[in-house]
Amino acid sequence: MNFDFSDEQKQLRDEARKFLAEKCSPKAVRVVLDGKADCDRELWKGLAEMGFLGVAIPEEFGGAGAGHLELCVIAEEMGRALAPVPFSSTVYLAAEALLLAGSEAQKQKWLPAIAKGEAIGTLALFEGKGNPSARAIRLAASGGMLNGVKMPVPDGAIADFAIVAARTGASGRETDIALFLVDMKGEGVEAKDLANLDPTRGQAEVSFRNCKAEPLGRGDEGWSILSQVLDRAAVLMAFEQVGGADRALEMGRDYALDRIAFGRPIGSFQAVKHMLADMYVSATLARSNCYYGAWALSTNASELPEAAAAARISATQAFQHCSKNNIQVHGGMGFTWEFDCHMYYRRSNAMALALGSLSYWEDALIDRMRKRNAA
């Protein structure tokens, strides 16, 4: 496969980078990191005005109708800038679930609001430690009401609505899992902030107590829809991780060229050269897998499950590797609060668990490849 983004898509990437460089400086990120705001509301508004929130939402629902390739290039720039906004929870998860399974009324209500920056969405899947699993879901749905607890829910404390995975039967089968749309401002919903490694990406514990919920999609297709949403989100999040990895590599390279030791730039020393070279190889391999994922996502190819897992694995490894070694290149200064290195390290580790652990996606890739070869 020979894939690359078009000139127009690359131009969109440049515009997104320019916008974020102006509106999302490290100083602005630190405002949220220090707990002075729950997210950057002005940036969120600006992203909507630029059309970035609705780039993959069809025009009939208030979006730009561009597509997933355009969303991929924007996601990459969001990762470079460490944008402290609920972009992934709203755009990769909630919006994709609505596009896949939402009714016409549900789409008309929420998708235009997302595109305008007037609604924040999330996906409530996890119920404590562990990876995505139908058996791990205990939150119960009965008579149009939900009862149970979800945690961690990305941006759950600031979300306006949530797509909630719930159990409708006791057999333990995947067909017992259904999806519901819940108004997070409605009765019976309580969200509590959770402390986490990266405060610029909020997480919450959300309790549902006899709260009203609208079915999203067919009742026996909940897990199938969730799997599709996770695969789509894995590709998009991988681009965000690659953006962060590239920026961490650039930070390390620039410091190695500027820092003088023994009368020479530290970048001239073999140990530092090799460290930066390893970072570059890791980021480049991840980008290659992300491009494969972007192609599969944009064409709805049958290889999407494998491509998504490969992108997720390599991008997670690259971001963690580059952010960690960026600190090492900076030496003792890299461990200080004043330098920005720790912000990328925080984000890399938080994102590594956002859709399930690295081992979960490694097992998923092996399983999917076996099934394809057996077919």
C-alpha positions in Angstrom: 0.0 0.0 0.0 1.3 3.5 -0.9 -0.6 6.1 1.1 -0.1 9.7 1.8 -2.3 12.7 2.7 -3.3 15.1 -0.1 -1.8 18.6 -0.4 -5.1 20.0 0.9 -5.0 17.8 4.0 -1.4 18.8 4.6 -2.4 22.4 4.3 -5.1 21.7 6.9 -2.4 20.3 9.2 -0.3 23.4 8.8 -3.3 25.6 9.6 -4.1 23.5 12.7 -0.5 23.7 13.8 -0.4 27.5 13.3 -3.7 28.0 15.2 -2.6 25.8 18.1 0.8 27.4 18.4 -1.0 30.7 18.9 -3.9 29.6 21.1 -2.4 26.6 23.0 1.0 27.6 24.4 2.6 25.5 27.2 1.7 28.3 29.5 -2.0 27.8 28.6 -1.7 24.1 29.2 -0.2 24.7 32.6 -3.3 26.7 33.6 -5.3 23.4 33.4 -2.4 21.3 34.8 -2.3 23.5 37.9 -6.0 23.0 38.5 -7.0 26.6 37.7 -9.5 25.5 35.1 -11.3 22.2 34.2 -10.3 22.6 30.5 -9.4 25.4 28.1 -12.8 26.8 27.3 -11.5 29.5 25.0 -9.5 27.0 23.0 -12.6 24.7 22.7 -14.6 27.7 21.4 -11.8 28.5 18.9 -11.6 24.9 17.7 -15.3 25.1 16.9 -15.0 28.4 15.1 -12.2 26.9 13.0 -14.4 23.9 12.1 -12.1 21.4 13.7 -14.7 19.9 16.0 -17.1 19.0 13.2 -14.6 18.2 10.5 -15.8 14.5 10.2 -19.4 15.3 11.0 -21.6 15.3 7.9 -22.9 18.7 6.7 -26.5 17.6 7.3 -25.7 17.5 11.0 -23.8 20.9 11.1 -20.3 19.6 10.4 -17.8 20.2 7.6 -18.4 16.8 6.1 -14.7 16.5 5.2 -13.9 13.0 6.6 -11.7 11.0 8.8 -8.4 11.8 7.0 -8.9 15.4 7.8 -9.7 14.5 11.4 -6.4 12.4 11.6 -4.2 15.4 10.7 -6.0 17.6 13.2 -5.6 14.9 15.9 -1.9 14.8 15.3 -1.6 18.6 15.9 -3.8 18.3 19.0 -1.2 15.8 20.3 1.7 18.0 19.5 0.2 20.9 21.5 -1.1 18.8 24.4 -4.4 20.6 23.9 -6.2 20.5 27.3 -9.7 20.1 25.9 -12.2 17.2 25.8 -11.4 16.5 22.1 -10.9 12.8 22.2 -13.8 12.0 24.5 -16.2 14.1 22.4 -14.9 13.7 18.9 -13.3 10.2 18.8 -15.7 8.5 21.1 -19.1 10.2 21.6 -19.5 11.6 18.0 -18.3 8.3 16.4 -20.8 6.3 18.5 -23.6 8.7 17.4 -22.5 8.5 13.7 -22.5 4.7 13.9 -25.7 4.0 15.8 -27.6 7.1 16.7 -31.1 7.7 15.6 -31.9 10.6 13.3 -33.3 12.6 16.3 -30.2 11.8 18.4 -27.9 12.9 15.7 -29.9 16.1 15.0 -29.8 17.0 18.7 -26.1 16.4 19.6 -23.9 16.4 16.5 -24.6 20.1 15.5 -24.0 21.0 19.2 -20.6 19.2 19.1 -19.6 21.0 15.9 -20.5 24.4 17.4 -18.6 23.6 20.6 -21.8 23.8 22.6 -21.7 20.1 23.8 -19.1 17.9 25.4 -19.6 14.2 25.1 -18.0 11.1 26.5 -18.1 7.3 26.5 -18.8 5.6 29.8 -17.4 2.1 29.4 -15.0 1.1 32.2 -16.0 0.1 35.7 -12.7 0.2 37.5 -9.4 -1.6 36.6 -9.2 -3.8 33.6 -9.5 -3.7 29.8 -12.6 -3.5 27.6 -14.7 -6.6 28.2 -18.4 -7.4 27.9 -18.1 -9.5 31.1 -16.6 -6.6 33.0 -19.8 -4.5 32.5 -22.1 -4.6 35.5 -24.0 -1.4 35.2 -27.6 -2.5 34.7 -30.3 -1.2 32.3 -34.0 -2.0 33.0 -37.1 -0.2 32.0 -35.3 2.6 30.4 -33.4 3.3 33.7 -29.7 2.9 34.5 -28.2 1.9 37.8 -24.5 1.5 38.5 -21.1 3.2 38.5 -18.6 3.9 35.7 -15.0 4.9 36.3 -12.8 6.3 34.9 -15.0 8.2 32.5 -13.0 10.6 30.3 -14.1 14.2 30.9 -17.1 12.8 32.7 -17.3 15.8 35.2 -17.7 18.3 32.4 -19.6 16.2 29.8 -23.1 17.3 28.7 -24.0 13.8 27.5 -22.6 10.3 27.6 -22.8 7.1 25.7 -23.1 4.4 28.4 -22.5 0.7 28.0 -24.9 -1.3 30.2 -26.0 -4.9 30.8 -29.5 -5.9 29.8 -29.2 -9.6 30.6 -27.5 -12.1 33.0 -26.0 -14.5 30.5 -22.6 -12.8 30.2 -22.8 -12.8 26.4 -21.8 -9.9 24.3 -25.4 -9.7 23.0 -26.4 -8.7 26.6 -24.6 -5.4 26.3 -26.5 -2.4 25.0 -25.7 1.3 24.6 -27.7 4.2 26.0 -27.5 7.9 25.6 -27.7 9.8 28.9 -28.1 13.6 29.6 -25.4 14.2 32.1 -27.2 17.1 33.6 -30.4 15.0 34.2 -31.7 13.6 37.4 -30.0 10.5 38.9 -26.5 11.3 37.5 -23.6 12.3 39.8 -20.1 12.9 38.5 -17.0 13.2 40.8 -13.6 14.2 39.6 -10.8 11.6 40.0 -7.2 12.4 40.6 -5.0 11.2 37.7 -1.5 11.3 36.2 -2.5 14.0 33.7 -4.8 16.6 35.0 -5.1 18.2 31.6 -7.2 15.2 30.6 -10.0 14.9 33.2 -11.4 11.7 34.5 -14.5 11.1 36.7 -16.4 8.5 38.6 -20.0 8.7 37.4 -22.9 7.2 39.4 -26.2 6.4 37.8 -29.2 6.1 40.1 -32.5 5.4 38.3 -31.5 7.8 35.6 -33.5 8.0 32.3 -31.6 6.7 29.2 -32.3 6.5 25.5 -31.3 3.4 23.7 -28.6 4.0 21.1 -28.8 1.4 18.4 -30.2 -2.1 18.6 -30.2 -3.6 22.1 -28.3 -6.7 21.0 -25.6 -4.8 19.1 -24.1 -2.8 21.9 -20.8 -4.6 22.1 -20.4 -4.8 18.3 -20.9 -1.0 18.1 -18.5 -0.5 20.9 -15.8 -2.5 19.2 -16.2 -0.4 16.1 -16.0 2.8 18.1 -12.9 1.6 19.9 -11.2 0.8 16.6 -12.0 4.2 15.1 -10.8 5.9 18.3 -7.6 3.8 18.3 -6.6 5.2 14.9 -7.5 8.8 15.8 -5.8 8.6 19.2 -2.7 7.0 17.6 -2.3 10.1 15.5 -2.5 12.3 18.6 0.1 10.1 20.2 2.4 10.4 17.2 2.0 14.2 17.3 3.1 14.1 20.9 6.0 11.8 20.1 7.3 14.0 17.3 7.1 17.1 19.6 9.0 15.3 22.4 11.7 14.3 19.8 12.0 17.8 18.6 12.4 19.1 22.1 15.1 16.7 22.8 16.9 17.4 19.5 16.7 21.2 20.0 18.1 20.9 23.6 20.9 18.6 22.4 22.0 21.2 19.9 21.9 24.1 22.3 23.3 22.6 25.5 27.0 22.9 25.7 29.2 20.5 27.8 32.9 20.2 27.6 32.9 22.9 25.0 30.7 21.0 22.6 26.9 20.5 22.0 25.8 17.4 23.9 24.2 16.3 20.6 27.6 15.5 19.3 28.2 12.8 21.9 27.5 9.3 20.7 25.2 8.3 23.6 22.9 11.2 23.0 23.0 10.7 19.2 21.9 7.1 19.6 19.1 8.0 22.0 17.7 10.6 19.6 18.1 8.1 16.7 16.1 5.5 18.6 13.4 8.1 19.3 13.2 8.9 15.6 12.9 5.3 14.5 10.2 4.7 17.1 8.2 7.7 15.9 8.7 6.9 12.3 7.5 3.3 12.7 4.4 4.6 14.5 3.7 7.1 11.8 3.8 4.3 9.2 1.3 2.2 11.1 -0.9 5.3 11.6 -1.0 5.9 7.9 -2.2 2.4 7.4 -4.8 2.9 10.0 -5.9 6.2 8.4 -6.3 4.5 5.0 -8.3 1.6 6.6 -10.5 4.1 8.5 -11.2 6.4 5.6 -12.1 3.6 3.3 -13.9 1.4 5.9 -11.6 -1.4 4.8 -12.0 -4.9 6.2 -8.5 -4.6 7.6 -9.5 -1.8 10.0 -9.5 -4.0 13.1 -5.9 -5.1 12.5 -4.8 -1.7 11.3 -6.3 0.0 14.3 -4.5 -2.3 16.7 -1.2 -1.9 15.0 -1.5 1.9 15.0 -2.5 1.9 18.7 0.4 -0.4 19.7 3.2 1.4 17.8 1.9 4.9 18.7 1.6 4.1 22.4 5.2 2.7 22.4 6.5 5.6 20.4 5.0 8.3 22.6 6.1 6.7 25.8 9.6 6.1 24.5 10.1 9.6 23.1 8.6 11.4 26.1 10.7 9.4 28.5 14.0 9.8 26.6 13.3 13.5 26.1 13.6 13.8 29.8 16.9 11.9 29.7 18.3 14.1 27.0 17.5 17.2 29.1 19.4 15.6 32.0 18.7 16.9 35.5 16.8 19.8 34.1 14.4 17.5 32.4 13.0 16.3 35.8 12.1 19.8 37.0 8.6 21.3 37.0 9.7 24.4 35.1 10.6 22.4 32.0 7.8 21.1 29.8 9.2 17.5 29.5 7.0 16.1 32.2 3.8 17.3 30.6 4.5 15.1 27.6 5.5 12.2 29.8 2.2 12.5 31.8 0.1 12.6 28.6 1.9 9.6 27.1 1.2 7.4 30.1 -2.4 8.6 30.5 -3.1 7.9 26.8 -1.5 4.5 27.1 -4.5 3.3 29.1 -7.2 5.4 27.6 -8.7 2.7 25.4 -7.3 -0.4 27.2 -3.7 -1.3 28.0 -0.9 -2.0 25.5 -1.2 -5.7 26.2 -4.9 -5.6 25.4 -4.2 -4.3 22.0 -1.3 -6.6 21.4 -3.6 -9.6 22.2 -6.3 -8.1 20.0 -3.9 -7.8 17.1 -2.8 -11.4 17.3 -6.3 -12.6 17.7 -7.5 -10.6 14.7 -4.7 -11.7 12.5 -5.3 -15.4 13.4 -9.0 -15.1 12.5 -8.2 -13.4 9.2 -5.7 -16.1 8.3 -8.1 -18.8 9.2 -10.9 -17.3 7.1 
